[in-house]
């Protein structure tokens, strides 16, 4: 029997489910604020499975576009440069800000994003409630300038993964200040 090490993506999937389990337990014993409902949580899990499936089916398209743009880059940026990683940390966050803002203000992208906001409860399962159509509608376009600048696609994908890991924590009532700020904001396009 041949065994292999788990990939970082597989570890992230496992970590998310373990953390959701810990939050569920903490909510049930009243250590933190929040609510879980099985139907709502299972809907989030089902949406994430669909998201992973559609991303796997369309990964070639995304990679082809990023690769094409990278072949037309302005600068050569090394993955070995700590300065490049520091710059990418901020530039990825900037790209994510514009992606997320457009997803709330542009009806076309809101149609792909709204299901993320359809949970009845604000807990860690909400963070995995992701659309099946994000790649189809081009929600990865805000990262194109980073590729054209010269950041290698694999560097951008890795940094975006780290960013998503951080954002996972922002989707819970267990962090009360963040939850109150989120519920006070306008959600969809006006």
C-alpha positions in Angstrom: 0.0 0.0 0.0 1.4 3.4 -1.0 0.8 6.3 1.3 1.3 10.0 0.6 1.4 13.1 2.7 -1.6 15.3 2.7 -1.4 18.5 0.6 -1.7 21.9 2.2 -5.2 22.2 0.7 -6.3 18.9 2.3 -4.9 20.1 5.7 -6.9 23.3 5.3 -10.1 21.4 4.7 -9.5 19.2 7.7 -8.5 22.2 9.9 -11.7 24.1 8.9 -13.9 21.1 9.9 -12.0 20.6 13.2 -12.4 24.3 14.0 -16.1 24.3 13.1 -16.5 21.3 15.5 -14.6 23.1 18.3 -16.8 26.2 17.7 -20.0 24.0 17.8 -18.9 22.5 21.1 -17.9 25.9 22.5 -21.4 27.3 21.5 -23.2 24.3 23.0 -21.4 24.7 26.4 -22.0 28.5 26.3 -18.3 29.4 26.2 -18.8 31.7 23.2 -21.7 33.4 21.6 -23.3 31.8 18.5 -25.8 29.4 17.1 -25.6 26.3 14.9 -28.5 24.6 13.2 -27.8 21.3 11.5 -29.8 22.0 8.3 -28.0 25.4 7.9 -24.6 23.9 8.5 -25.2 21.0 6.1 -26.3 23.5 3.5 -23.0 25.3 4.0 -21.0 22.1 3.7 -23.0 21.1 0.5 -22.3 24.5 -1.0 -18.6 24.1 -0.3 -18.5 20.7 -1.9 -20.1 22.2 -5.0 -17.6 25.1 -4.9 -14.6 22.7 -4.7 -16.1 20.6 -7.5 -16.7 23.6 -9.8 -13.2 25.0 -9.0 -11.6 21.6 -9.9 -13.5 21.4 -13.1 -12.5 25.0 -14.1 -9.0 25.1 -12.6 -7.5 24.7 -16.0 -9.3 27.7 -17.4 -8.1 29.9 -14.4 -4.6 28.6 -14.6 -4.5 29.2 -18.4 -5.6 32.8 -18.1 -3.1 33.5 -15.2 -0.3 31.8 -17.2 -1.1 33.8 -20.4 -1.1 37.1 -18.4 2.2 36.0 -16.6 3.8 35.5 -20.0 3.1 39.2 -20.7 4.4 40.5 -17.3 6.1 43.8 -16.8 8.7 42.7 -14.2 10.4 39.5 -13.1 9.5 39.0 -9.4 11.2 36.2 -7.5 9.4 33.9 -5.1 12.6 33.8 -3.1 12.4 37.6 -2.3 11.0 38.4 1.2 10.3 41.9 0.0 8.1 40.4 -2.8 6.2 38.4 -0.3 5.7 41.4 1.9 4.4 43.5 -1.1 2.2 40.6 -2.2 0.6 40.4 1.3 -0.7 43.9 0.9 -1.4 43.8 -2.8 -3.4 40.5 -2.4 -5.4 42.1 0.4 -6.0 45.1 -1.9 -7.2 42.9 -4.7 -9.4 41.0 -2.3 -10.9 44.2 -1.1 -11.9 45.2 -4.6 -13.2 41.7 -5.5 -15.4 41.7 -2.3 -16.6 45.2 -2.8 -17.5 44.6 -6.4 -19.2 41.3 -5.3 -21.5 43.5 -3.1 -22.1 46.3 -5.5 -22.2 44.7 -9.0 -25.4 42.7 -9.5 -23.6 40.2 -11.8 -21.0 39.3 -9.1 -23.6 39.7 -6.3 -25.6 36.9 -7.9 -22.5 34.6 -7.4 -21.8 36.0 -3.9 -25.2 36.3 -2.3 -25.4 32.7 -1.2 -22.4 33.3 1.0 -24.7 35.7 2.9 -27.7 33.4 3.0 -26.9 31.5 6.2 -29.4 31.9 9.1 -26.5 31.9 11.6 -23.2 33.7 11.7 -20.7 30.9 12.5 -17.6 29.2 11.0 -19.8 27.1 8.7 -20.8 30.4 7.0 -17.1 30.9 5.9 -17.3 27.7 3.8 -20.6 28.7 2.2 -19.1 29.6 -1.2 -20.6 29.9 -4.7 -20.3 27.4 -7.4 -20.1 30.1 -10.1 -17.3 32.3 -8.9 -14.8 31.1 -11.6 -17.4 31.2 -14.3 -18.2 34.9 -13.7 -14.6 35.9 -13.4 -14.4 36.9 -9.8 -10.6 36.2 -10.0 -10.1 39.2 -12.3 -9.0 41.6 -9.6 -5.8 39.6 -9.3 -4.9 40.0 -13.0 -2.8 43.2 -12.3 -0.7 41.3 -9.8 0.2 38.7 -12.5 0.9 41.4 -15.1 3.2 43.1 -12.6 5.2 39.9 -12.4 4.0 37.9 -9.4 4.1 34.3 -10.4 0.6 32.7 -10.4 1.6 30.0 -7.8 2.8 32.8 -5.5 -0.6 34.6 -5.8 -2.5 31.4 -5.3 -0.5 30.6 -2.1 -0.9 34.1 -0.7 -4.6 34.1 -1.5 -4.9 30.8 0.4 -3.3 32.3 3.4 -5.6 35.3 3.2 -8.6 33.0 3.1 -7.4 31.2 6.2 -7.4 34.5 8.0 -10.8 35.4 6.7 -12.2 32.2 8.0 -12.1 33.7 11.5 -14.1 36.7 10.5 -17.2 34.6 9.9 -18.4 34.0 13.4 -20.4 35.6 16.2 -17.8 34.2 18.6 -15.8 37.2 17.7 -18.4 39.7 18.9 -16.9 43.0 17.8 -16.5 41.8 14.2 -20.0 40.3 14.1 -21.6 43.6 15.2 -19.7 45.5 12.6 -20.7 43.1 9.9 -24.4 43.1 10.7 -24.4 46.9 10.8 -23.1 47.2 7.2 -25.0 47.1 4.0 -24.9 43.8 2.3 -26.1 43.8 -1.3 -26.1 46.1 -4.3 -28.3 49.2 -3.9 
